[in-house]
Amino acid sequence: MRVGVIGATGAVGKELVDVLARRRFPVTQLSLFASARSAGTTQKTPFGDVTIEEFSMERARKLDLALLAVSGDFAKAHARALAAEGVAVVDNSSALRLEADVPLVVPEVNGHAIGAHRLIANPNCTTAILVVALEPLRQAFGLKRVIVSTYQAASGAGAEGMVELERETRRVLVEGQPAQAEVFAHPLAFNVIPHIDTFQANGYTREEMKVAWESRKIMGMPELLISCTAVRIPTMRVHAEAVTIETERPVTPEAARAVLAKAPGVRLMDDVGAKLYPMPLTATGADDVEAGRIRANDVFGNCGLDLFLCGDQLLKGAALNAVQIAEQMKLPVPA
């Protein structure tokens, strides 16, 4: 089928192309769209060299599937219009995630929500990584409240964030100069920044609120109590999350491990005696979300659990989830 990646030169866009190839998605024609300054350049892909085009509706409406890795403003302007033309659209921006008529999907959790919809929203990277582990625990033990602290990689700010971290680390180590900041609120090299996205009136950032809003929608739990603290750390592309939950029914670490060991999209990494637990180093490039450090949380008695997650922000947090959504959409089957 005719597949287009819109925003093809960014970190997520490039990852989308690689995931399409790795999962053997039936691409008969690949189109890559980017800004005017990139148009006319050639990008090497697993499908061969592809010339990048500037986006146009005339060209894009000929696609069977459009994967959007662009700004929310672009998505608001074009996503619905493309879907109205019969193109299946998966949007990676935050623009439409909370719209009532647009399913917000993590296939392992609520793939059934895709149905016959032509426009699907891909969730926030932190949310996708979180709910893959939360949903099987919810099904087994019920869920009353969630407290999560995230440790988010530079890749969450796109290719520019990764470039800045690498450049400023070199500035400190090689040049002996203080790190600087352009993409982030403060220098990220050798630092952690408890500030991602804009601060809201309630004192939380928008990134923190996205985790609450989106998790509730994906899991179909509009009243779920969730509190999040989002922190940027100087790693390249894996988000880590320290999660505390209160369940409705008693839970033990052993029972939670048994559930997560069988959960789709989760890799159990939980043997502290062997120093085995989730880490950005081991989760980089992995499709599954690593789960470990599973232990009872005495604050909530026999209904409390702590765990630690690591997931590749560019994969399950973005490109992989988008392609998994496309795999479940009702698309034309190539002859």
C-alpha positions as a Markdown table, in Angstrom:
| # | Residue | x | y | z |
|---|---|---|---|---|
| 1 | Met | 0.0 | 0.0 | 0.0 |
| 2 | Arg | 1.0 | 3.6 | -0.5 |
| 3 | Val | 2.4 | 4.9 | 2.8 |
| 4 | Gly | 3.5 | 8.4 | 3.6 |
| 5 | Val | 5.6 | 9.6 | 6.6 |
| 6 | Ile | 5.0 | 13.3 | 7.2 |
| 7 | Gly | 7.8 | 14.8 | 9.2 |
| 8 | Ala | 10.2 | 12.3 | 7.8 |
| 9 | Thr | 13.5 | 14.1 | 8.7 |
| 10 | Gly | 12.8 | 14.2 | 12.5 |
| 11 | Ala | 13.8 | 11.6 | 15.0 |
| 12 | Val | 10.3 | 10.0 | 15.1 |
| 13 | Gly | 9.9 | 10.2 | 11.3 |
| 14 | Lys | 13.2 | 8.3 | 10.7 |
| 15 | Glu | 12.2 | 5.7 | 13.3 |
| 16 | Leu | 8.8 | 5.2 | 11.6 |
| 17 | Val | 10.5 | 4.3 | 8.3 |
| 18 | Asp | 12.8 | 1.8 | 10.1 |
| 19 | Val | 9.9 | 0.2 | 12.0 |
| 20 | Leu | 7.8 | -0.1 | 8.9 |
| 21 | Ala | 10.6 | -2.1 | 7.3 |
| 22 | Arg | 11.5 | -4.2 | 10.4 |
| 23 | Arg | 7.9 | -5.3 | 10.9 |
| 24 | Arg | 7.5 | -5.9 | 7.1 |
| 25 | Phe | 4.6 | -3.6 | 6.7 |
| 26 | Pro | 3.2 | -4.0 | 3.2 |
| 27 | Val | 4.7 | -0.8 | 1.7 |
| 28 | Thr | 4.4 | -0.7 | -2.1 |
| 29 | Gln | 5.2 | 2.9 | -2.3 |
| 30 | Leu | 6.9 | 5.1 | 0.3 |
| 31 | Ser | 6.6 | 8.9 | 0.3 |
| 32 | Leu | 8.5 | 11.1 | 2.6 |
| 33 | Phe | 7.3 | 14.6 | 3.4 |
| 34 | Ala | 9.2 | 17.4 | 5.3 |
| 35 | Ser | 9.6 | 21.1 | 5.2 |
| 36 | Ala | 10.5 | 23.1 | 2.1 |
| 37 | Arg | 14.1 | 23.3 | 3.2 |
| 38 | Ser | 14.5 | 19.5 | 3.1 |
| 39 | Ala | 12.5 | 19.0 | -0.1 |
| 40 | Gly | 14.5 | 17.6 | -3.0 |
| 41 | Thr | 17.1 | 15.9 | -0.8 |
| 42 | Thr | 17.4 | 12.2 | -0.8 |
| 43 | Gln | 17.0 | 10.0 | 2.3 |
| 44 | Lys | 18.4 | 6.5 | 2.4 |
| 45 | Thr | 15.7 | 4.0 | 3.7 |
| 46 | Pro | 15.3 | 0.2 | 3.9 |
| 47 | Phe | 13.0 | 0.6 | 0.9 |
| 48 | Gly | 15.7 | 2.3 | -1.2 |
| 49 | Asp | 16.6 | 6.0 | -1.7 |
| 50 | Val | 13.6 | 8.3 | -1.4 |
| 51 | Thr | 13.4 | 11.9 | -2.5 |
| 52 | Ile | 11.8 | 14.1 | 0.2 |
| 53 | Glu | 8.9 | 16.2 | -0.9 |
| 54 | Glu | 7.3 | 19.3 | 0.6 |
| 55 | Phe | 3.8 | 18.4 | 1.9 |
| 56 | Ser | 0.8 | 19.0 | -0.3 |
| 57 | Met | -2.7 | 17.8 | 0.1 |
| 58 | Glu | -2.9 | 17.0 | -3.6 |
| 59 | Arg | 0.0 | 14.5 | -3.2 |
| 60 | Ala | -1.0 | 13.2 | 0.3 |
| 61 | Arg | -4.6 | 12.4 | -0.6 |
| 62 | Lys | -3.3 | 9.7 | -2.9 |
| 63 | Leu | -1.9 | 7.8 | 0.1 |
| 64 | Asp | -3.5 | 4.7 | 1.7 |
| 65 | Leu | -1.8 | 5.5 | 5.1 |
| 66 | Ala | -0.3 | 8.7 | 6.5 |
| 67 | Leu | 1.9 | 8.6 | 9.6 |
| 68 | Leu | 2.2 | 12.1 | 11.0 |
| 69 | Ala | 5.3 | 13.0 | 13.0 |
| 70 | Val | 4.7 | 16.7 | 12.9 |
| 71 | Ser | 3.5 | 19.6 | 15.1 |
| 72 | Gly | 0.1 | 19.8 | 16.6 |
| 73 | Asp | -0.7 | 22.8 | 14.5 |
| 74 | Phe | -0.1 | 20.8 | 11.3 |
| 75 | Ala | -2.2 | 18.0 | 12.6 |
| 76 | Lys | -5.1 | 20.3 | 13.4 |
| 77 | Ala | -4.8 | 21.8 | 9.9 |
| 78 | His | -4.5 | 18.5 | 7.9 |
| 79 | Ala | -5.3 | 15.3 | 9.9 |
| 80 | Arg | -9.0 | 15.4 | 9.6 |
| 81 | Ala | -8.9 | 16.6 | 6.0 |
| 82 | Leu | -6.7 | 13.6 | 5.1 |
| 83 | Ala | -9.0 | 11.2 | 6.8 |
| 84 | Ala | -12.0 | 12.7 | 5.0 |
| 85 | Glu | -10.3 | 11.9 | 1.7 |
| 86 | Gly | -10.1 | 8.3 | 2.7 |
| 87 | Val | -6.5 | 8.2 | 3.9 |
| 88 | Ala | -5.9 | 6.3 | 7.1 |
| 89 | Val | -4.1 | 8.6 | 9.5 |
| 90 | Val | -2.1 | 8.0 | 12.7 |
| 91 | Asp | -1.2 | 11.3 | 14.3 |
| 92 | Asn | 1.8 | 11.4 | 16.8 |
| 93 | Ser | 1.1 | 14.9 | 18.0 |
| 94 | Ser | -1.0 | 15.9 | 21.0 |
| 95 | Ala | -3.5 | 17.9 | 19.0 |
| 96 | Leu | -6.3 | 15.4 | 18.8 |
| 97 | Arg | -5.6 | 13.0 | 21.6 |
| 98 | Leu | -8.4 | 14.2 | 23.8 |
| 99 | Glu | -11.0 | 14.7 | 21.1 |
| 100 | Ala | -14.0 | 12.6 | 21.8 |
| 101 | Asp | -14.3 | 11.3 | 18.2 |
| 102 | Val | -10.6 | 10.3 | 17.9 |
| 103 | Pro | -9.5 | 7.1 | 19.5 |
| 104 | Leu | -6.3 | 7.3 | 21.6 |
| 105 | Val | -4.8 | 3.9 | 21.3 |
| 106 | Val | -2.1 | 1.7 | 22.7 |
| 107 | Pro | -2.9 | -1.6 | 20.9 |
| 108 | Glu | -2.0 | -3.9 | 23.8 |
| 109 | Val | -4.5 | -2.0 | 26.0 |
| 110 | Asn | -7.4 | -0.8 | 23.8 |
| 111 | Gly | -6.8 | -1.9 | 20.3 |
| 112 | His | -10.5 | -2.6 | 20.0 |
| 113 | Ala | -11.1 | 1.2 | 20.0 |
| 114 | Ile | -9.6 | 1.4 | 16.5 |
| 115 | Gly | -12.7 | -0.2 | 14.9 |
| 116 | Ala | -13.4 | 1.4 | 11.5 |
| 117 | His | -11.9 | 4.8 | 12.4 |
| 118 | Arg | -9.7 | 6.5 | 9.8 |
| 119 | Leu | -8.0 | 8.8 | 12.2 |
| 120 | Ile | -6.2 | 7.5 | 15.3 |
| 121 | Ala | -4.1 | 9.5 | 17.8 |
| 122 | Asn | -0.8 | 8.1 | 19.1 |
| 123 | Pro | -0.4 | 8.9 | 22.9 |
| 124 | Asn | 2.3 | 10.8 | 24.7 |
| 125 | Cys | 5.4 | 8.7 | 24.9 |
| 126 | Thr | 5.4 | 8.5 | 28.7 |
| 127 | Thr | 1.7 | 7.5 | 28.7 |
| 128 | Ala | 2.2 | 4.7 | 26.2 |
| 129 | Ile | 5.1 | 3.2 | 28.2 |
| 130 | Leu | 3.1 | 3.5 | 31.5 |
| 131 | Val | -0.2 | 2.0 | 30.4 |
| 132 | Val | 1.3 | -1.1 | 28.8 |
| 133 | Ala | 2.3 | -2.2 | 32.3 |
| 134 | Leu | -0.6 | -0.7 | 34.2 |
| 135 | Glu | -3.4 | -2.3 | 32.2 |
| 136 | Pro | -2.6 | -6.0 | 33.0 |
| 137 | Leu | -2.2 | -5.0 | 36.6 |
| 138 | Arg | -5.6 | -3.3 | 36.5 |
| 139 | Gln | -7.2 | -6.3 | 35.0 |
| 140 | Ala | -5.8 | -8.6 | 37.6 |
| 141 | Phe | -6.1 | -6.5 | 40.8 |
| 142 | Gly | -8.1 | -3.4 | 40.0 |
| 143 | Leu | -6.6 | 0.1 | 40.2 |
| 144 | Lys | -7.5 | 3.0 | 42.5 |
| 145 | Arg | -4.6 | 5.5 | 42.2 |
| 146 | Val | -1.3 | 5.9 | 40.4 |
| 147 | Ile | 1.7 | 8.1 | 41.4 |
| 148 | Val | 4.4 | 8.2 | 38.8 |
| 149 | Ser | 7.7 | 10.1 | 38.5 |
| 150 | Thr | 9.2 | 10.1 | 35.1 |
| 151 | Tyr | 12.9 | 10.4 | 34.0 |
| 152 | Gln | 12.6 | 11.4 | 30.4 |
| 153 | Ala | 15.4 | 11.3 | 27.8 |
| 154 | Ala | 16.5 | 14.1 | 25.5 |
| 155 | Ser | 14.8 | 12.4 | 22.6 |
| 156 | Gly | 11.5 | 13.5 | 24.0 |
| 157 | Ala | 12.4 | 17.0 | 22.7 |
| 158 | Gly | 13.1 | 15.6 | 19.2 |
| 159 | Ala | 16.3 | 15.3 | 17.3 |
| 160 | Glu | 17.2 | 18.8 | 18.4 |
| 161 | Gly | 17.2 | 17.7 | 22.0 |
| 162 | Met | 19.5 | 14.8 | 21.3 |
| 163 | Val | 21.9 | 17.0 | 19.4 |
| 164 | Glu | 22.0 | 19.6 | 22.2 |
| 165 | Leu | 22.7 | 16.9 | 24.9 |
| 166 | Glu | 25.6 | 15.5 | 22.8 |
| 167 | Arg | 27.0 | 18.9 | 22.0 |
| 168 | Glu | 26.8 | 20.3 | 25.5 |
| 169 | Thr | 28.3 | 17.1 | 27.0 |
| 170 | Arg | 31.2 | 17.6 | 24.7 |
| 171 | Arg | 31.4 | 21.2 | 25.6 |
| 172 | Val | 31.8 | 20.3 | 29.3 |
| 173 | Leu | 34.1 | 17.3 | 28.9 |
| 174 | Val | 36.3 | 18.3 | 25.9 |
| 175 | Glu | 36.2 | 22.1 | 26.0 |
| 176 | Gly | 36.0 | 22.5 | 29.7 |
| 177 | Gln | 33.2 | 25.1 | 29.4 |
| 178 | Pro | 29.9 | 25.3 | 31.1 |
| 179 | Ala | 27.0 | 23.7 | 29.4 |
| 180 | Gln | 24.5 | 25.9 | 27.6 |
| 181 | Ala | 20.8 | 25.5 | 26.8 |
| 182 | Glu | 18.7 | 26.3 | 23.7 |
| 183 | Val | 16.2 | 23.5 | 23.5 |
| 184 | Phe | 15.7 | 22.9 | 27.2 |
| 185 | Ala | 14.9 | 25.3 | 30.0 |
| 186 | His | 18.3 | 24.8 | 31.5 |
| 187 | Pro | 21.5 | 22.9 | 30.5 |
| 188 | Leu | 20.7 | 19.2 | 30.4 |
| 189 | Ala | 24.2 | 17.8 | 30.4 |
| 190 | Phe | 25.1 | 16.6 | 33.9 |
| 191 | Asn | 21.8 | 17.9 | 35.2 |
| 192 | Val | 18.2 | 16.9 | 35.8 |
| 193 | Ile | 15.4 | 19.4 | 35.0 |
| 194 | Pro | 12.0 | 19.0 | 36.8 |
| 195 | His | 10.3 | 20.9 | 34.0 |
| 196 | Ile | 8.8 | 19.4 | 30.7 |
| 197 | Asp | 6.3 | 21.5 | 28.7 |
| 198 | Thr | 4.5 | 24.5 | 30.2 |
| 199 | Phe | 3.4 | 25.0 | 33.7 |
| 200 | Gln | -0.4 | 24.9 | 34.4 |
| 201 | Ala | -2.5 | 26.8 | 36.9 |
| 202 | Asn | -2.5 | 23.8 | 39.2 |
| 203 | Gly | 1.3 | 23.7 | 39.5 |
| 204 | Tyr | 1.7 | 20.7 | 37.3 |
| 205 | Thr | 3.2 | 20.9 | 33.8 |
| 206 | Arg | 1.2 | 20.1 | 30.7 |
| 207 | Glu | 3.4 | 17.0 | 30.2 |
| 208 | Glu | 2.4 | 15.8 | 33.7 |
| 209 | Met | -1.2 | 16.4 | 33.0 |
| 210 | Lys | -1.0 | 14.5 | 29.7 |
| 211 | Val | -0.1 | 11.4 | 31.6 |
| 212 | Ala | -3.2 | 11.7 | 33.7 |
| 213 | Trp | -5.6 | 12.8 | 30.9 |
| 214 | Glu | -4.4 | 10.2 | 28.4 |
| 215 | Ser | -4.1 | 7.3 | 30.7 |
| 216 | Arg | -7.7 | 7.8 | 31.8 |
| 217 | Lys | -8.9 | 7.8 | 28.2 |
| 218 | Ile | -6.9 | 4.8 | 27.1 |
| 219 | Met | -7.8 | 2.6 | 30.0 |
| 220 | Gly | -11.4 | 3.8 | 30.1 |
| 221 | Met | -11.2 | 5.1 | 33.6 |
| 222 | Pro | -12.2 | 8.7 | 33.7 |
| 223 | Glu | -12.1 | 8.9 | 37.5 |
| 224 | Leu | -8.7 | 7.3 | 38.0 |
| 225 | Leu | -6.5 | 9.3 | 40.4 |
| 226 | Ile | -3.1 | 10.0 | 38.8 |
| 227 | Ser | -0.3 | 12.3 | 39.9 |
| 228 | Cys | 2.8 | 12.7 | 37.8 |
| 229 | Thr | 6.1 | 14.5 | 38.2 |
| 230 | Ala | 8.0 | 14.7 | 34.9 |
| 231 | Val | 11.8 | 15.2 | 34.9 |
| 232 | Arg | 14.2 | 15.5 | 32.0 |
| 233 | Ile | 17.5 | 13.6 | 32.5 |
| 234 | Pro | 20.7 | 13.5 | 30.4 |
| 235 | Thr | 20.0 | 10.2 | 28.6 |
| 236 | Met | 19.4 | 9.9 | 24.9 |
| 237 | Arg | 16.3 | 7.9 | 24.0 |
| 238 | Val | 14.7 | 5.9 | 26.8 |
| 239 | His | 12.2 | 7.2 | 29.3 |
| 240 | Ala | 12.2 | 5.6 | 32.8 |
| 241 | Glu | 9.3 | 5.7 | 35.3 |
| 242 | Ala | 9.0 | 5.0 | 39.0 |
| 243 | Val | 5.4 | 3.9 | 39.6 |
| 244 | Thr | 3.4 | 3.5 | 42.8 |
| 245 | Ile | -0.1 | 2.1 | 42.6 |
| 246 | Glu | -2.9 | 1.3 | 45.0 |
| 247 | Thr | -5.0 | -1.6 | 43.8 |
| 248 | Glu | -8.6 | -2.4 | 44.6 |
| 249 | Arg | -7.8 | -6.0 | 45.6 |
| 250 | Pro | -4.8 | -7.3 | 47.5 |
| 251 | Val | -1.6 | -7.7 | 45.4 |
| 252 | Thr | 1.7 | -9.3 | 46.1 |
| 253 | Pro | 5.0 | -8.8 | 44.3 |
| 254 | Glu | 5.0 | -12.4 | 43.3 |
| 255 | Ala | 1.5 | -12.2 | 41.8 |
| 256 | Ala | 2.4 | -8.9 | 40.0 |
| 257 | Arg | 5.5 | -10.5 | 38.5 |
| 258 | Ala | 3.4 | -13.4 | 37.2 |
| 259 | Val | 1.0 | -11.0 | 35.5 |
| 260 | Leu | 3.6 | -8.9 | 33.9 |
| 261 | Ala | 5.7 | -11.9 | 32.8 |
| 262 | Lys | 2.7 | -12.8 | 30.5 |
| 263 | Ala | 1.7 | -9.2 | 29.5 |
| 264 | Pro | 2.1 | -8.3 | 25.8 |
| 265 | Gly | 4.6 | -5.6 | 25.2 |
| 266 | Val | 6.3 | -6.0 | 28.6 |
| 267 | Arg | 9.6 | -7.7 | 29.4 |
| 268 | Leu | 10.0 | -8.7 | 33.0 |
| 269 | Met | 13.5 | -7.6 | 34.3 |
| 270 | Asp | 13.3 | -8.3 | 38.0 |
| 271 | Asp | 16.1 | -10.2 | 39.7 |
| 272 | Val | 17.9 | -7.8 | 42.1 |
| 273 | Gly | 20.2 | -10.6 | 43.2 |
| 274 | Ala | 21.6 | -10.8 | 39.7 |
| 275 | Lys | 21.4 | -7.0 | 39.4 |
| 276 | Leu | 18.7 | -7.3 | 36.8 |
| 277 | Tyr | 16.3 | -4.4 | 36.5 |
| 278 | Pro | 15.1 | -1.9 | 33.9 |
| 279 | Met | 17.7 | 0.5 | 32.6 |
| 280 | Pro | 18.0 | 2.9 | 29.7 |
| 281 | Leu | 21.0 | 1.0 | 28.4 |
| 282 | Thr | 19.1 | -2.3 | 28.1 |
| 283 | Ala | 15.8 | -0.8 | 26.9 |
| 284 | Thr | 17.4 | 1.3 | 24.1 |
| 285 | Gly | 16.2 | -0.1 | 20.8 |
| 286 | Ala | 13.9 | -2.6 | 22.4 |
| 287 | Asp | 10.2 | -2.9 | 21.4 |
| 288 | Asp | 9.0 | -4.1 | 24.8 |
| 289 | Val | 8.8 | -2.0 | 28.0 |
| 290 | Glu | 11.0 | -3.3 | 30.7 |
| 291 | Ala | 9.4 | -3.8 | 34.2 |
| 292 | Gly | 11.2 | -4.5 | 37.4 |
| 293 | Arg | 12.0 | -3.5 | 41.0 |
| 294 | Ile | 8.6 | -4.9 | 41.8 |
| 295 | Arg | 7.9 | -4.7 | 45.6 |
| 296 | Ala | 5.2 | -4.2 | 48.1 |
| 297 | Asn | 4.4 | -0.6 | 49.0 |
| 298 | Asp | 3.5 | -0.5 | 52.7 |
| 299 | Val | 1.8 | 2.9 | 52.5 |
| 300 | Phe | -1.2 | 1.2 | 50.9 |
| 301 | Gly | -0.9 | -2.0 | 52.9 |
| 302 | Asn | -1.7 | -5.2 | 51.0 |
| 303 | Cys | -3.0 | -3.2 | 48.1 |
| 304 | Gly | 0.2 | -1.2 | 47.4 |
| 305 | Leu | 2.9 | -1.9 | 44.8 |
| 306 | Asp | 6.0 | -0.2 | 43.5 |
| 307 | Leu | 7.7 | -0.9 | 40.2 |
| 308 | Phe | 10.1 | 0.7 | 37.8 |
| 309 | Leu | 9.7 | 0.9 | 34.0 |
| 310 | Cys | 12.0 | 1.7 | 31.1 |
| 311 | Gly | 10.8 | 2.1 | 27.5 |
| 312 | Asp | 12.3 | 3.4 | 24.3 |
| 313 | Gln | 10.7 | 6.8 | 23.7 |
| 314 | Leu | 11.2 | 6.6 | 19.9 |
| 315 | Leu | 9.8 | 3.1 | 19.7 |
| 316 | Lys | 6.9 | 2.1 | 22.1 |
| 317 | Gly | 6.7 | 5.8 | 22.9 |
| 318 | Ala | 6.2 | 6.9 | 19.3 |
| 319 | Ala | 7.0 | 5.1 | 16.1 |
| 320 | Leu | 6.5 | 1.4 | 17.1 |
| 321 | Asn | 3.1 | 2.2 | 18.7 |
| 322 | Ala | 2.0 | 4.2 | 15.5 |
| 323 | Val | 2.9 | 1.3 | 13.2 |
| 324 | Gln | 1.2 | -1.2 | 15.6 |
| 325 | Ile | -1.9 | 1.0 | 15.3 |
| 326 | Ala | -1.7 | 1.0 | 11.5 |
| 327 | Glu | -1.4 | -2.8 | 11.5 |
| 328 | Gln | -4.8 | -3.0 | 13.2 |
| 329 | Met | -6.6 | -0.4 | 11.1 |
| 330 | Lys | -8.9 | -1.6 | 8.3 |
| 331 | Leu | -6.6 | -0.7 | 5.4 |
| 332 | Pro | -6.8 | -2.0 | 1.8 |
| 333 | Val | -5.0 | -5.2 | 1.2 |
| 334 | Pro | -2.4 | -5.0 | -1.6 |
| 335 | Ala | -3.1 | -7.4 | -4.5 |
